Amino acid sequence: MDEDEARRQGKDANNIAEGFRISGLGQLIEAGVESDRLVTFGA
Amino acid sequence: MAKRFMYMNTKAPYGTVYALESLEVVLIGAAFEQDVSVAFIGDGVYQLAKGQDTKGIGMKNFSPTYAALGDYDVNKIYVEKESLEERGLTLDDLQHLVWEDEDEDWAEKDSIRLVSRSELADVIDDQDVVLSF
């Protein structure tokens, strides 16, 4: 849970590691368009 | 310039969420006007199987959605020949997916390209981004 989501859910802390961001499918495609390399894990 | 995106489907349609998630990414990705290909290998070929009936497993049968890919200009759909053969399937067991070619008076054309494992390797080699599911 990131800071925004924690606030939305009324939690007083977040637990996402530094440098990471929670985002959507559109951002995934955008990352592919804009990056030299896109590396995915888990599949 | 548009990049070449390939969505690689490797898993059976139900039992995991991969197939449905992949389809969702493909449809969202289509809005980005990139050069899109979709590939089906291994158990992924079952995703395109005709006549899917999911009543027994209480899941929604989302396979009719594949027919919409052509409307989203997703018309390069690669199916690996060996994967079909290993499962005793032929193209006739899969949905007939088509798209309409604007440049040829909307002529209806086949979207599925049956390719060998080594041909598919060459196609993958030509991609900028490959996302596997």
Backbone of each chain as nested JSON, in Angstrom:
{
  "chains": [
    {"id": "A", "residues": [
      {"number": 1, "name": "MET", "atoms": {"N": [0.854, -1.186, 0.0], "CA": [0.0, 0.0, 0.0], "C": [0.9, 1.249, 0.0]}},
      {"number": 2, "name": "ASP", "atoms": {"N": [0.654, 2.143, -0.953], "CA": [1.495, 3.348, -1.0], "C": [0.857, 4.475, -0.167]}},
      {"number": 3, "name": "GLU", "atoms": {"N": [1.543, 5.598, -0.138], "CA": [1.115, 6.69, 0.735], "C": [-0.306, 7.164, 0.426]}},
      {"number": 4, "name": "ASP", "atoms": {"N": [-0.59, 7.362, -0.877], "CA": [-1.919, 7.835, -1.274], "C": [-3.007, 6.865, -0.847]}},
      {"number": 5, "name": "GLU", "atoms": {"N": [-2.747, 5.59, -1.118], "CA": [-3.728, 4.564, -0.808], "C": [-3.922, 4.446, 0.708]}},
      {"number": 6, "name": "ALA", "atoms": {"N": [-2.836, 4.575, 1.452], "CA": [-2.916, 4.51, 2.917], "C": [-3.81, 5.638, 3.43]}},
      {"number": 7, "name": "ARG", "atoms": {"N": [-3.614, 6.817, 2.847], "CA": [-4.413, 7.972, 3.264], "C": [-5.888, 7.715, 2.952]}},
      {"number": 8, "name": "ARG", "atoms": {"N": [-6.123, 7.194, 1.73], "CA": [-7.491, 6.933, 1.293], "C": [-8.183, 5.923, 2.2]}},
      {"number": 9, "name": "GLN", "atoms": {"N": [-7.409, 4.939, 2.66], "CA": [-7.977, 3.88, 3.488], "C": [-7.954, 4.233, 4.977]}},
      {"number": 10, "name": "GLY", "atoms": {"N": [-7.484, 5.453, 5.271], "CA": [-7.441, 5.872, 6.665], "C": [-6.391, 5.144, 7.493]}},
      {"number": 11, "name": "LYS", "atoms": {"N": [-5.332, 4.661, 6.832], "CA": [-4.246, 3.994, 7.567], "C": [-3.165, 5.026, 7.894]}},
      {"number": 12, "name": "ASP", "atoms": {"N": [-2.44, 4.792, 8.976], "CA": [-1.444, 5.795, 9.348], "C": [-0.036, 5.44, 8.869]}},
      {"number": 13, "name": "ALA", "atoms": {"N": [0.089, 4.384, 8.079], "CA": [1.416, 4.059, 7.535], "C": [1.265, 3.395, 6.175]}},
      {"number": 14, "name": "ASN", "atoms": {"N": [2.334, 3.404, 5.399], "CA": [2.327, 2.671, 4.126], "C": [3.457, 1.66, 4.154]}},
      {"number": 15, "name": "ASN", "atoms": {"N": [3.43, 0.72, 3.232], "CA": [4.456, -0.322, 3.297], "C": [5.087, -0.615, 1.941]}},
      {"number": 16, "name": "ILE", "atoms": {"N": [5.141, 0.392, 1.086], "CA": [5.773, 0.166, -0.208], "C": [7.237, 0.617, -0.12]}},
      {"number": 17, "name": "ALA", "atoms": {"N": [8.124, -0.222, -0.663], "CA": [9.555, 0.092, -0.563], "C": [9.892, 1.325, -1.397]}},
      {"number": 18, "name": "GLU", "atoms": {"N": [10.936, 1.972, -1.003], "CA": [11.374, 3.181, -1.69], "C": [11.732, 2.867, -3.145]}},
      {"number": 19, "name": "GLY", "atoms": {"N": [11.352, 3.756, -4.026], "CA": [11.701, 3.551, -5.438], "C": [10.629, 2.793, -6.207]}},
      {"number": 20, "name": "PHE", "atoms": {"N": [9.646, 2.244, -5.524], "CA": [8.575, 1.513, -6.199], "C": [7.313, 2.366, -6.279]}},
      {"number": 21, "name": "ARG", "atoms": {"N": [6.5, 2.049, -7.244], "CA": [5.285, 2.811, -7.464], "C": [4.166, 1.85, -7.862]}},
      {"number": 22, "name": "ILE", "atoms": {"N": [3.0, 2.056, -7.323], "CA": [1.853, 1.249, -7.734], "C": [1.178, 1.98, -8.892]}},
      {"number": 23, "name": "SER", "atoms": {"N": [1.039, 1.314, -10.025], "CA": [0.395, 2.01, -11.144], "C": [-0.386, 1.023, -11.991]}},
      {"number": 24, "name": "GLY", "atoms": {"N": [-0.971, 1.502, -13.072], "CA": [-1.919, 0.679, -13.823], "C": [-1.365, 0.106, -15.112]}},
      {"number": 25, "name": "LEU", "atoms": {"N": [-2.233, -0.581, -15.817], "CA": [-1.836, -1.234, -17.066], "C": [-1.361, -0.228, -18.111]}},
      {"number": 26, "name": "GLY", "atoms": {"N": [-2.012, 0.935, -18.144], "CA": [-1.614, 1.966, -19.105], "C": [-0.16, 2.367, -18.905]}},
      {"number": 27, "name": "GLN", "atoms": {"N": [0.236, 2.475, -17.634], "CA": [1.623, 2.842, -17.332], "C": [2.588, 1.74, -17.737]}},
      {"number": 28, "name": "LEU", "atoms": {"N": [2.117, 0.489, -17.654], "CA": [2.97, -0.625, -18.076], "C": [3.284, -0.514, -19.571]}},
      {"number": 29, "name": "ILE", "atoms": {"N": [2.249, -0.24, -20.346], "CA": [2.453, -0.109, -21.797], "C": [3.327, 1.118, -22.086]}},
      {"number": 30, "name": "GLU", "atoms": {"N": [3.023, 2.205, -21.377], "CA": [3.798, 3.428, -21.564], "C": [5.274, 3.181, -21.252]}},
      {"number": 31, "name": "ALA", "atoms": {"N": [5.527, 2.41, -20.206], "CA": [6.91, 2.086, -19.842], "C": [7.58, 1.337, -20.997]}},
      {"number": 32, "name": "GLY", "atoms": {"N": [6.824, 0.449, -21.622], "CA": [7.358, -0.289, -22.761], "C": [7.66, 0.608, -23.94]}},
      {"number": 33, "name": "VAL", "atoms": {"N": [6.818, 1.619, -24.124], "CA": [6.997, 2.542, -25.249], "C": [8.223, 3.429, -25.019]}},
      {"number": 34, "name": "GLU", "atoms": {"N": [8.38, 3.868, -23.776], "CA": [9.395, 4.896, -23.502], "C": [10.757, 4.358, -23.085]}},
      {"number": 35, "name": "SER", "atoms": {"N": [10.804, 3.088, -22.662], "CA": [12.064, 2.566, -22.128], "C": [12.881, 1.856, -23.195]}},
      {"number": 36, "name": "ASP", "atoms": {"N": [14.197, 1.774, -22.955], "CA": [15.053, 0.977, -23.834], "C": [14.784, -0.508, -23.615]}},
      {"number": 37, "name": "ARG", "atoms": {"N": [14.594, -0.864, -22.35], "CA": [14.343, -2.256, -21.998], "C": [13.23, -2.316, -20.957]}},
      {"number": 38, "name": "LEU", "atoms": {"N": [12.366, -3.297, -21.092], "CA": [11.34, -3.516, -20.075], "C": [11.499, -4.943, -19.583]}},
      {"number": 39, "name": "VAL", "atoms": {"N": [11.762, -5.085, -18.289], "CA": [11.969, -6.411, -17.72], "C": [10.829, -6.704, -16.758]}},
      {"number": 40, "name": "THR", "atoms": {"N": [10.191, -7.854, -16.925], "CA": [9.109, -8.211, -16.007], "C": [9.478, -9.488, -15.256]}},
      {"number": 41, "name": "PHE", "atoms": {"N": [8.942, -9.653, -14.082], "CA": [9.22, -10.828, -13.262], "C": [7.919, -11.577, -12.982]}},
      {"number": 42, "name": "GLY", "atoms": {"N": [7.997, -12.862, -12.852], "CA": [6.849, -13.609, -12.362], "C": [6.102, -14.412, -13.404]}},
      {"number": 43, "name": "ALA", "atoms": {"N": [6.317, -14.158, -14.672], "CA": [5.616, -14.943, -15.687], "C": [6.58, -15.396, -16.77]}}
    ]},
    {"id": "B", "residues": [
      {"number": 1, "name": "MET", "atoms": {"N": [8.026, 6.787, -33.208], "CA": [7.764, 5.587, -34.029], "C": [7.16, 4.479, -33.169]}},
      {"number": 2, "name": "ALA", "atoms": {"N": [6.245, 3.765, -33.751], "CA": [5.589, 2.691, -32.998], "C": [6.585, 1.576, -32.68]}},
      {"number": 3, "name": "LYS", "atoms": {"N": [6.442, 1.036, -31.499], "CA": [7.279, -0.109, -31.119], "C": [6.523, -1.4, -31.369]}},
      {"number": 4, "name": "ARG", "atoms": {"N": [7.311, -2.463, -31.51], "CA": [6.687, -3.776, -31.694], "C": [6.488, -4.443, -30.338]}},
      {"number": 5, "name": "PHE", "atoms": {"N": [5.239, -4.626, -29.986], "CA": [4.858, -5.266, -28.726], "C": [4.336, -6.66, -29.022]}},
      {"number": 6, "name": "MET", "atoms": {"N": [4.843, -7.633, -28.296], "CA": [4.252, -8.971, -28.407], "C": [3.756, -9.427, -27.04]}},
      {"number": 7, "name": "TYR", "atoms": {"N": [2.551, -9.951, -27.041], "CA": [1.976, -10.529, -25.835], "C": [1.994, -12.039, -26.006]}},
      {"number": 8, "name": "MET", "atoms": {"N": [2.742, -12.697, -25.124], "CA": [2.985, -14.125, -25.256], "C": [2.142, -14.878, -24.246]}},
      {"number": 9, "name": "ASN", "atoms": {"N": [1.232, -15.705, -24.737], "CA": [0.324, -16.435, -23.847], "C": [0.737, -17.894, -23.752]}},
      {"number": 10, "name": "THR", "atoms": {"N": [1.007, -18.33, -22.525], "CA": [1.584, -19.66, -22.341], "C": [0.741, -20.586, -21.475]}},
      {"number": 11, "name": "LYS", "atoms": {"N": [-0.337, -20.06, -20.903], "CA": [-1.071, -20.865, -19.926], "C": [-2.504, -21.157, -20.357]}},
      {"number": 12, "name": "ALA", "atoms": {"N": [-3.067, -22.237, -19.804], "CA": [-4.457, -22.593, -20.074], "C": [-5.376, -21.438, -19.668]}},
      {"number": 13, "name": "PRO", "atoms": {"N": [-6.553, -21.334, -20.316], "CA": [-7.416, -20.17, -20.095], "C": [-7.968, -20.029, -18.679]}},
      {"number": 14, "name": "TYR", "atoms": {"N": [-8.167, -21.131, -17.996], "CA": [-8.761, -21.054, -16.657], "C": [-7.827, -21.711, -15.651]}},
      {"number": 15, "name": "GLY", "atoms": {"N": [-8.066, -21.469, -14.378], "CA": [-7.204, -22.051, -13.35], "C": [-6.238, -21.021, -12.805]}},
      {"number": 16, "name": "THR", "atoms": {"N": [-5.775, -20.136, -13.656], "CA": [-5.017, -18.963, -13.224], "C": [-5.631, -17.758, -13.936]}},
      {"number": 17, "name": "VAL", "atoms": {"N": [-5.218, -16.586, -13.517], "CA": [-5.823, -15.379, -14.064], "C": [-5.013, -14.843, -15.264]}},
      {"number": 18, "name": "TYR", "atoms": {"N": [-3.941, -15.554, -15.621], "CA": [-3.026, -15.037, -16.646], "C": [-3.696, -14.733, -17.992]}},
      {"number": 19, "name": "ALA", "atoms": {"N": [-4.503, -15.666, -18.469], "CA": [-5.089, -15.499, -19.808], "C": [-5.992, -14.273, -19.868]}},
      {"number": 20, "name": "LEU", "atoms": {"N": [-6.843, -14.142, -18.864], "CA": [-7.772, -13.005, -18.825], "C": [-7.017, -11.688, -18.66]}},
      {"number": 21, "name": "GLU", "atoms": {"N": [-6.008, -11.697, -17.787], "CA": [-5.211, -10.481, -17.562], "C": [-4.487, -10.074, -18.841]}},
      {"number": 22, "name": "SER", "atoms": {"N": [-3.957, -11.069, -19.539], "CA": [-3.239, -10.793, -20.78], "C": [-4.158, -10.125, -21.79]}},
      {"number": 23, "name": "LEU", "atoms": {"N": [-5.347, -10.694, -21.927], "CA": [-6.318, -10.145, -22.879], "C": [-6.639, -8.691, -22.532]}},
      {"number": 24, "name": "GLU", "atoms": {"N": [-6.74, -8.43, -21.242], "CA": [-7.026, -7.08, -20.793], "C": [-5.886, -6.12, -21.151]}},
      {"number": 25, "name": "VAL", "atoms": {"N": [-4.656, -6.579, -20.96], "CA": [-3.494, -5.743, -21.292], "C": [-3.438, -5.495, -22.801]}},
      {"number": 26, "name": "VAL", "atoms": {"N": [-3.74, -6.533, -23.582], "CA": [-3.725, -6.382, -25.038], "C": [-4.734, -5.316, -25.467]}},
      {"number": 27, "name": "LEU", "atoms": {"N": [-5.934, -5.375, -24.897], "CA": [-6.98, -4.432, -25.291], "C": [-6.636, -3.004, -24.848]}},
      {"number": 28, "name": "ILE", "atoms": {"N": [-6.074, -2.862, -23.662], "CA": [-5.654, -1.53, -23.207], "C": [-4.47, -1.051, -24.048]}},
      {"number": 29, "name": "GLY", "atoms": {"N": [-3.537, -1.969, -24.297], "CA": [-2.347, -1.627, -25.078], "C": [-2.699, -1.189, -26.491]}},
      {"number": 30, "name": "ALA", "atoms": {"N": [-3.802, -1.699, -27.023], "CA": [-4.206, -1.378, -28.397], "C": [-4.458, 0.117, -28.555]}},
      {"number": 31, "name": "ALA", "atoms": {"N": [-4.831, 0.784, -27.453], "CA": [-5.108, 2.217, -27.505], "C": [-3.835, 3.036, -27.681]}},
      {"number": 32, "name": "PHE", "atoms": {"N": [-2.677, 2.417, -27.479], "CA": [-1.415, 3.147, -27.561], "C": [-0.828, 3.179, -28.971]}},
      {"number": 33, "name": "GLU", "atoms": {"N": [-1.551, 2.637, -29.913], "CA": [-1.161, 2.669, -31.321], "C": [0.25, 2.179, -31.571]}},
      {"number": 34, "name": "GLN", "atoms": {"N": [0.57, 1.041, -30.962], "CA": [1.845, 0.393, -31.221], "C": [1.606, -0.746, -32.209]}},
      {"number": 35, "name": "ASP", "atoms": {"N": [2.693, -1.37, -32.637], "CA": [2.58, -2.507, -33.549], "C": [2.434, -3.778, -32.706]}},
      {"number": 36, "name": "VAL", "atoms": {"N": [1.221, -4.264, -32.613], "CA": [0.919, -5.325, -31.65], "C": [0.84, -6.714, -32.295]}},
      {"number": 37, "name": "SER", "atoms": {"N": [1.487, -7.677, -31.659], "CA": [1.321, -9.084, -32.016], "C": [0.92, -9.841, -30.763]}},
      {"number": 38, "name": "VAL", "atoms": {"N": [0.17, -10.901, -30.959], "CA": [-0.186, -11.76, -29.84], "C": [0.224, -13.175, -30.227]}},
      {"number": 39, "name": "ALA", "atoms": {"N": [0.837, -13.891, -29.292], "CA": [1.258, -15.254, -29.597], "C": [0.673, -16.232, -28.586]}},
      {"number": 40, "name": "PHE", "atoms": {"N": [0.419, -17.443, -29.053], "CA": [-0.113, -18.494, -28.193], "C": [0.783, -19.72, -28.329]}},
      {"number": 41, "name": "ILE", "atoms": {"N": [1.388, -20.105, -27.22], "CA": [2.258, -21.291, -27.232], "C": [1.919, -22.173, -26.033]}},
      {"number": 42, "name": "GLY", "atoms": {"N": [2.376, -23.423, -26.086], "CA": [2.122, -24.348, -24.979], "C": [0.624, -24.457, -24.715]}},
      {"number": 43, "name": "ASP", "atoms": {"N": [0.265, -24.565, -23.436], "CA": [-1.155, -24.65, -23.089], "C": [-1.905, -23.366, -23.448]}},
      {"number": 44, "name": "GLY", "atoms": {"N": [-1.176, -22.307, -23.774], "CA": [-1.801, -21.05, -24.197], "C": [-2.691, -21.234, -25.41]}},
      {"number": 45, "name": "VAL", "atoms": {"N": [-2.412, -22.251, -26.246], "CA": [-3.243, -22.444, -27.444], "C": [-4.697, -22.768, -27.066]}},
      {"number": 46, "name": "TYR", "atoms": {"N": [-4.893, -23.339, -25.857], "CA": [-6.271, -23.647, -25.43], "C": [-7.116, -22.381, -25.26]}},
      {"number": 47, "name": "GLN", "atoms": {"N": [-6.46, -21.245, -25.083], "CA": [-7.219, -19.998, -24.897], "C": [-8.097, -19.71, -26.107]}},
      {"number": 48, "name": "LEU", "atoms": {"N": [-7.64, -20.147, -27.283], "CA": [-8.39, -19.869, -28.515], "C": [-9.322, -20.999, -28.908]}},
      {"number": 49, "name": "ALA", "atoms": {"N": [-9.395, -22.034, -28.08], "CA": [-10.229, -23.188, -28.436], "C": [-11.687, -22.77, -28.612]}},
      {"number": 50, "name": "LYS", "atoms": {"N": [-12.301, -23.357, -29.635], "CA": [-13.732, -23.127, -29.917], "C": [-14.592, -23.782, -28.847]}},
      {"number": 51, "name": "GLY", "atoms": {"N": [-15.786, -23.258, -28.672], "CA": [-16.804, -23.95, -27.863], "C": [-16.434, -24.142, -26.406]}},
      {"number": 52, "name": "GLN", "atoms": {"N": [-15.787, -23.163, -25.797], "CA": [-15.45, -23.297, -24.384], "C": [-16.716, -23.23, -23.541]}},
      {"number": 53, "name": "ASP", "atoms": {"N": [-16.795, -24.144, -22.578], "CA": [-17.96, -24.186, -21.693], "C": [-17.453, -24.181, -20.254]}},
      {"number": 54, "name": "THR", "atoms": {"N": [-17.697, -23.097, -19.549], "CA": [-17.122, -22.951, -18.207], "C": [-18.151, -23.156, -17.095]}},
      {"number": 55, "name": "LYS", "atoms": {"N": [-19.328, -23.648, -17.467], "CA": [-20.395, -23.805, -16.464], "C": [-19.91, -24.602, -15.253]}},
      {"number": 56, "name": "GLY", "atoms": {"N": [-19.19, -25.687, -15.535], "CA": [-18.766, -26.587, -14.468], "C": [-17.784, -25.979, -13.483]}},
      {"number": 57, "name": "ILE", "atoms": {"N": [-17.097, -24.9, -13.875], "CA": [-16.093, -24.329, -12.968], "C": [-16.503, -22.966, -12.41]}},
      {"number": 58, "name": "GLY", "atoms": {"N": [-17.722, -22.541, -12.753], "CA": [-18.22, -21.294, -12.189], "C": [-17.422, -20.057, -12.566]}},
      {"number": 59, "name": "MET", "atoms": {"N": [-16.756, -20.096, -13.729], "CA": [-16.008, -18.926, -14.208], "C": [-16.703, -18.389, -15.443]}},
      {"number": 60, "name": "LYS", "atoms": {"N": [-16.499, -17.099, -15.692], "CA": [-17.05, -16.527, -16.904], "C": [-16.219, -16.999, -18.101]}},
      {"number": 61, "name": "ASN", "atoms": {"N": [-16.917, -17.413, -19.142], "CA": [-16.223, -17.772, -20.384], "C": [-15.922, -16.477, -21.143]}},
      {"number": 62, "name": "PHE", "atoms": {"N": [-14.654, -16.077, -21.111], "CA": [-14.312, -14.798, -21.748], "C": [-13.81, -14.972, -23.176]}},
      {"number": 63, "name": "SER", "atoms": {"N": [-13.843, -16.234, -23.675], "CA": [-13.241, -16.48, -24.996], "C": [-13.898, -15.712, -26.156]}},
      {"number": 64, "name": "PRO", "atoms": {"N": [-15.208, -15.367, -26.079], "CA": [-15.773, -14.583, -27.193], "C": [-15.062, -13.242, -27.398]}},
      {"number": 65, "name": "THR", "atoms": {"N": [-14.391, -12.751, -26.357], "CA": [-13.71, -11.453, -26.456], "C": [-12.571, -11.469, -27.479]}},
      {"number": 66, "name": "TYR", "atoms": {"N": [-11.964, -12.657, -27.701], "CA": [-10.869, -12.721, -28.679], "C": [-11.323, -12.255, -30.067]}},
      {"number": 67, "name": "ALA", "atoms": {"N": [-12.607, -12.485, -30.347], "CA": [-13.129, -12.092, -31.664], "C": [-13.104, -10.575, -31.847]}},
      {"number": 68, "name": "ALA", "atoms": {"N": [-12.997, -9.831, -30.733], "CA": [-12.985, -8.366, -30.821], "C": [-11.599, -7.819, -31.169]}},
      {"number": 69, "name": "LEU", "atoms": {"N": [-10.583, -8.654, -31.072], "CA": [-9.214, -8.153, -31.283], "C": [-9.05, -7.461, -32.631]}},
      {"number": 70, "name": "GLY", "atoms": {"N": [-9.689, -8.039, -33.671], "CA": [-9.587, -7.455, -35.007], "C": [-10.085, -6.017, -35.051]}},
      {"number": 71, "name": "ASP", "atoms": {"N": [-11.128, -5.731, -34.272], "CA": [-11.696, -4.373, -34.234], "C": [-10.729, -3.388, -33.584]}},
      {"number": 72, "name": "TYR", "atoms": {"N": [-9.786, -3.923, -32.811], "CA": [-8.792, -3.071, -32.149], "C": [-7.483, -3.038, -32.949]}},
      {"number": 73, "name": "ASP", "atoms": {"N": [-7.557, -3.431, -34.213], "CA": [-6.367, -3.493, -35.059], "C": [-5.302, -4.448, -34.539]}},
      {"number": 74, "name": "VAL", "atoms": {"N": [-5.723, -5.415, -33.768], "CA": [-4.795, -6.471, -33.355], "C": [-5.056, -7.638, -34.292]}},
      {"number": 75, "name": "ASN", "atoms": {"N": [-4.232, -7.745, -35.321], "CA": [-4.52, -8.745, -36.355], "C": [-3.328, -9.643, -36.69]}},
      {"number": 76, "name": "LYS", "atoms": {"N": [-2.3, -9.589, -35.855], "CA": [-1.188, -10.533, -36.015], "C": [-1.209, -11.485, -34.829]}},
      {"number": 77, "name": "ILE", "atoms": {"N": [-1.894, -12.585, -35.025], "CA": [-2.057, -13.543, -33.943], "C": [-1.326, -14.83, -34.318]}},
      {"number": 78, "name": "TYR", "atoms": {"N": [-0.24, -15.091, -33.631], "CA": [0.608, -16.238, -33.957], "C": [0.247, -17.424, -33.081]}},
      {"number": 79, "name": "VAL", "atoms": {"N": [0.042, -18.569, -33.711], "CA": [-0.192, -19.805, -32.976], "C": [0.919, -20.776, -33.356]}},
      {"number": 80, "name": "GLU", "atoms": {"N": [1.561, -21.326, -32.349], "CA": [2.676, -22.222, -32.626], "C": [2.181, -23.613, -33.009]}},
      {"number": 81, "name": "LYS", "atoms": {"N": [2.616, -24.036, -34.182], "CA": [2.182, -25.29, -34.779], "C": [2.486, -26.495, -33.882]}},
      {"number": 82, "name": "GLU", "atoms": {"N": [3.699, -26.556, -33.374], "CA": [4.091, -27.699, -32.53], "C": [3.214, -27.789, -31.28]}},
      {"number": 83, "name": "SER", "atoms": {"N": [2.884, -26.637, -30.709], "CA": [2.056, -26.637, -29.494], "C": [0.68, -27.225, -29.779]}},
      {"number": 84, "name": "LEU", "atoms": {"N": [0.121, -26.889, -30.947], "CA": [-1.167, -27.457, -31.35], "C": [-1.042, -28.97, -31.522]}},
      {"number": 85, "name": "GLU", "atoms": {"N": [-0.023, -29.371, -32.29], "CA": [0.154, -30.802, -32.597], "C": [0.368, -31.625, -31.338]}},
      {"number": 86, "name": "GLU", "atoms": {"N": [1.177, -31.101, -30.409], "CA": [1.46, -31.831, -29.172], "C": [0.182, -32.086, -28.367]}},
      {"number": 87, "name": "ARG", "atoms": {"N": [-0.832, -31.264, -28.605], "CA": [-2.097, -31.402, -27.873], "C": [-3.189, -32.037, -28.729]}},
      {"number": 88, "name": "GLY", "atoms": {"N": [-2.808, -32.545, -29.889], "CA": [-3.773, -33.206, -30.767], "C": [-4.783, -32.247, -31.352]}},
      {"number": 89, "name": "LEU", "atoms": {"N": [-4.404, -30.989, -31.488], "CA": [-5.324, -29.977, -32.017], "C": [-4.888, -29.539, -33.421]}},
      {"number": 90, "name": "THR", "atoms": {"N": [-5.861, -28.978, -34.161], "CA": [-5.55, -28.337, -35.436], "C": [-6.194, -26.953, -35.416]}},
      {"number": 91, "name": "LEU", "atoms": {"N": [-5.911, -26.186, -36.453], "CA": [-6.508, -24.841, -36.54], "C": [-8.027, -24.889, -36.47]}},
      {"number": 92, "name": "ASP", "atoms": {"N": [-8.615, -25.987, -36.973], "CA": [-10.075, -26.121, -36.966], "C": [-10.656, -26.158, -35.551]}},
      {"number": 93, "name": "ASP", "atoms": {"N": [-9.818, -26.497, -34.581], "CA": [-10.299, -26.531, -33.2], "C": [-10.289, -25.153, -32.561]}},
      {"number": 94, "name": "LEU", "atoms": {"N": [-9.717, -24.178, -33.274], "CA": [-9.621, -22.826, -32.714], "C": [-10.67, -21.905, -33.322]}},
      {"number": 95, "name": "GLN", "atoms": {"N": [-10.949, -20.832, -32.641], "CA": [-11.851, -19.811, -33.17], "C": [-11.282, -19.273, -34.476]}},
      {"number": 96, "name": "HIS", "atoms": {"N": [-12.181, -18.893, -35.361], "CA": [-11.766, -18.272, -36.613], "C": [-11.732, -16.766, -36.391]}},
      {"number": 97, "name": "LEU", "atoms": {"N": [-10.544, -16.223, -36.221], "CA": [-10.419, -14.796, -35.92], "C": [-10.079, -14.019, -37.183]}},
      {"number": 98, "name": "VAL", "atoms": {"N": [-10.814, -12.942, -37.404], "CA": [-10.628, -12.159, -38.629], "C": [-10.508, -10.664, -38.308]}},
      {"number": 99, "name": "TRP", "atoms": {"N": [-10.031, -9.93, -39.279], "CA": [-10.014, -8.464, -39.197], "C": [-10.381, -7.909, -40.55]}},
      {"number": 100, "name": "GLU", "atoms": {"N": [-10.773, -6.651, -40.576], "CA": [-11.178, -6.031, -41.838], "C": [-10.117, -5.041, -42.286]}},
      {"number": 101, "name": "ASP", "atoms": {"N": [-9.627, -5.242, -43.512], "CA": [-8.542, -4.425, -44.043], "C": [-9.102, -3.145, -44.689]}},
      {"number": 102, "name": "GLU", "atoms": {"N": [-8.889, -2.054, -43.983], "CA": [-9.373, -0.751, -44.424], "C": [-8.857, -0.393, -45.813]}},
      {"number": 103, "name": "ASP", "atoms": {"N": [-7.595, -0.82, -46.093], "CA": [-6.961, -0.467, -47.368], "C": [-7.482, -1.286, -48.542]}},
      {"number": 104, "name": "GLU", "atoms": {"N": [-8.208, -2.351, -48.235], "CA": [-8.744, -3.174, -49.327], "C": [-10.263, -3.269, -49.209]}},
      {"number": 105, "name": "ASP", "atoms": {"N": [-10.881, -2.105, -49.07], "CA": [-12.334, -2.022, -49.013], "C": [-12.905, -2.931, -47.923]}},
      {"number": 106, "name": "TRP", "atoms": {"N": [-12.241, -2.927, -46.783], "CA": [-12.707, -3.683, -45.616], "C": [-12.828, -5.18, -45.883]}},
      {"number": 107, "name": "ALA", "atoms": {"N": [-11.942, -5.687, -46.715], "CA": [-11.952, -7.128, -46.972], "C": [-11.629, -7.873, -45.678]}},
      {"number": 108, "name": "GLU", "atoms": {"N": [-12.361, -8.948, -45.434], "CA": [-12.161, -9.724, -44.22], "C": [-10.961, -10.665, -44.398]}},
      {"number": 109, "name": "LYS", "atoms": {"N": [-10.028, -10.592, -43.475], "CA": [-8.829, -11.428, -43.574], "C": [-8.594, -12.203, -42.29]}},
      {"number": 110, "name": "ASP", "atoms": {"N": [-7.902, -13.337, -42.424], "CA": [-7.594, -14.145, -41.244], "C": [-6.562, -13.441, -40.359]}},
      {"number": 111, "name": "SER", "atoms": {"N": [-6.776, -13.502, -39.063], "CA": [-5.802, -12.924, -38.133], "C": [-4.772, -13.947, -37.672]}},
      {"number": 112, "name": "ILE", "atoms": {"N": [-5.193, -15.214, -37.631], "CA": [-4.305, -16.239, -37.065], "C": [-3.241, -16.676, -38.069]}},
      {"number": 113, "name": "ARG", "atoms": {"N": [-2.007, -16.656, -37.614], "CA": [-0.895, -17.142, -38.434], "C": [-0.305, -18.361, -37.744]}},
      {"number": 114, "name": "LEU", "atoms": {"N": [-0.411, -19.488, -38.419], "CA": [0.145, -20.721, -37.872], "C": [1.634, -20.753, -38.203]}},
      {"number": 115, "name": "VAL", "atoms": {"N": [2.471, -20.764, -37.19], "CA": [3.918, -20.708, -37.421], "C": [4.628, -21.831, -36.672]}},
      {"number": 116, "name": "SER", "atoms": {"N": [5.745, -22.237, -37.211], "CA": [6.535, -23.266, -36.531], "C": [7.287, -22.611, -35.376]}},
      {"number": 117, "name": "ARG", "atoms": {"N": [7.804, -23.455, -34.488], "CA": [8.552, -22.964, -33.329], "C": [9.714, -22.069, -33.767]}},
      {"number": 118, "name": "SER", "atoms": {"N": [10.402, -22.474, -34.825], "CA": [11.569, -21.677, -35.223], "C": [11.152, -20.379, -35.921]}},
      {"number": 119, "name": "GLU", "atoms": {"N": [10.037, -20.437, -36.668], "CA": [9.529, -19.187, -37.265], "C": [9.12, -18.197, -36.169]}},
      {"number": 120, "name": "LEU", "atoms": {"N": [8.476, -18.733, -35.132], "CA": [8.028, -17.868, -34.045], "C": [9.233, -17.248, -33.333]}},
      {"number": 121, "name": "ALA", "atoms": {"N": [10.291, -18.041, -33.21], "CA": [11.514, -17.513, -32.575], "C": [12.012, -16.284, -33.332]}},
      {"number": 122, "name": "ASP", "atoms": {"N": [11.942, -16.334, -34.664], "CA": [12.367, -15.181, -35.474], "C": [11.45, -13.977, -35.241]}},
      {"number": 123, "name": "VAL", "atoms": {"N": [10.143, -14.253, -35.14], "CA": [9.183, -13.159, -34.91], "C": [9.464, -12.506, -33.548]}},
      {"number": 124, "name": "ILE", "atoms": {"N": [9.733, -13.352, -32.542], "CA": [10.02, -12.826, -31.2], "C": [11.276, -11.961, -31.245]}},
      {"number": 125, "name": "ASP", "atoms": {"N": [12.233, -12.443, -32.014], "CA": [13.502, -11.727, -32.147], "C": [13.305, -10.303, -32.689]}},
      {"number": 126, "name": "ASP", "atoms": {"N": [12.286, -10.129, -33.505], "CA": [12.027, -8.832, -34.135], "C": [11.276, -7.85, -33.236]}},
      {"number": 127, "name": "GLN", "atoms": {"N": [10.841, -8.314, -32.046], "CA": [10.015, -7.456, -31.193], "C": [10.868, -6.494, -30.362]}},
      {"number": 128, "name": "ASP", "atoms": {"N": [10.268, -5.375, -29.993], "CA": [10.919, -4.465, -29.049], "C": [10.583, -4.852, -27.61]}},
      {"number": 129, "name": "VAL", "atoms": {"N": [9.33, -5.214, -27.398], "CA": [8.87, -5.547, -26.053], "C": [8.089, -6.858, -26.104]}},
      {"number": 130, "name": "VAL", "atoms": {"N": [8.44, -7.81, -25.258], "CA": [7.679, -9.052, -25.166], "C": [7.181, -9.195, -23.735]}},
      {"number": 131, "name": "LEU", "atoms": {"N": [5.873, -9.266, -23.58], "CA": [5.286, -9.465, -22.255], "C": [4.698, -10.868, -22.203]}},
      {"number": 132, "name": "SER", "atoms": {"N": [5.141, -11.656, -21.233], "CA": [4.683, -13.052, -21.134], "C": [3.647, -13.228, -20.038]}},
      {"number": 133, "name": "PHE", "atoms": {"N": [2.691, -14.054, -20.351], "CA": [1.613, -14.345, -19.411], "C": [1.383, -15.835, -19.336]}}
    ]}
  ]
}
